[in-house]
C-alpha cells in the first residue's frame, strides 16, 4: 500500500487495467439504467457511457491515448465482431433468401442515400474537405468505416466519432420515427436502421423486435460490403 | 471456445492479408465475414469440413457472444470525441445537424424502398 494516495493514482491512471475497468463498468451501469427505463430510446447506453467517460477523462486530465491503452482491448473486438456477422447472416439465410429482392434494392438505394446525403449536406455547409471525407462512411460499422477513412487519407478518429454519433442518433430516432409514419413491417424497420445506424442501430433493433434485429444485422453486414466499394467512388464523383 | 475465436481471427487475418496483398479498397474484416459465411455454407455441403469449431454450434455461439454486446465495442471510439473538442467547437453544430438529417433521410428512404420493392415482388408472385 502506498503512503501517498496520489502516487497510487499516478500508477493506476497509466495502467490499462483502470481504463478497461472504467469502460466496462460505465457501460454495465448505463446498460442497467437502459433496462430499468424499459429500453427508452434516450437511455442509449453508448451515448451515456461516452459522455460519462469523456467527462471523467477531462476532469482527471487524462489523455485519450492513455485511456485508449486500456480501452483498446474492447475496441479491437470490432474487427472480429464484423467477421462474426457472418453467423446471423448464415442462420437466417432462408429468411434472407425469401426477402432477397426487396433487401438488395433497399441496400443499394439506402447505402447510396447514406453516403450521398452526408457528402452533399457537408459540402452545402462549407465544411473542409478533410472533414467531408471523414464523414462519408459514417453509416457503416466503426472498424470498416475507419478502414475506409484511412484508405482515403482522411481522419479515422473523426470518422470513428461520426460513426458513433450517427449510430446513437439512428438508435434514438428510429422507433419514434417508424411509429409516427405507421410502418409496422419489422423486417423493413430493422433493415433501415441497420443501413443507417450500423451496430448501435442493430443493438436497438434487437431491443424492440427479434425479427427487426435479424434484418438490421443483415443490413449492417451487407452495408459494410457495399459502402467500402461505394465511398471511394462517391468521393471521386462528389467531392471537389 | 478458443478454437472458435481462433477461426474468427483467422478469417479476419486472411481477409487482412488478402486486402493488403492485392491493394483492394475494402476493409479486411469484411473479406473475413465473406470467408466465414462461405465456410459455414461449405460445411453443410461437404461433411469433411464439419470438425473443430465448425461443428456443434462452436463458431456460432462464439459469434453470438461477440455480437450480444456489440454496442459496448463502440464506446472506446466514441470517447475519442474528447480529442475532437476543438473541431466540434468550430463545426460541431453543423456536423451534428448534418449527421441527424442524413440519418433521418437514410432511414425513410431505405424503409420506403424496402416496402415498395416488397409489394412489387408480392404482386409478381400472385400472378401465375
Interface residues (C-beta under 8 A of the other chain):
Chain A: X23 X24 X26 X27 X31 X45 X46 X49 X50 X53 X54 X57 X58 X64 X67 X68 X71 X72 X74 X75 X77 X78 X79 X80 X81 X82 X83 X84 X85 X86 X87 X88 X89 X90 X91 X93 X99 X101 X102 X103 X105 X106 X109 X110 X113 X114 X117 X118 X121 X122 X125 X127 X131 X135 X138 X139 X142 X143 X144 X146 X147 X148 X151 X157 X158 X160 X161 X162 X163 X164 X165 X166 X167 X168 X169 X170 X173 X174 X177 X178 X181 X183 X185 X187 X188 X189 X191 X192 X193 X195 X196 X197 X199 X200 X202 X203 X217 X219 X221 X224 X225 X228 X229 X232
Chain B: X5 X8 X9 X11 X12 X15 X25 X26 X27 X28 X29 X30 X32 X33 X34 X35 X36 X37 X40 X41 X59 X60 X62 X63 X64 X66 X67 X70 X71 X72 X73 X74 X75 X76 X77 X78 X79 X80 X81 X82 X83 X84 X87 X91 X94 X95 X96 X97 X98 X99 X100 X101 X102 X103 X104 X105 X106 X107 X108 X109 X110 X111 X113 X114 X115 X117 X118 X121
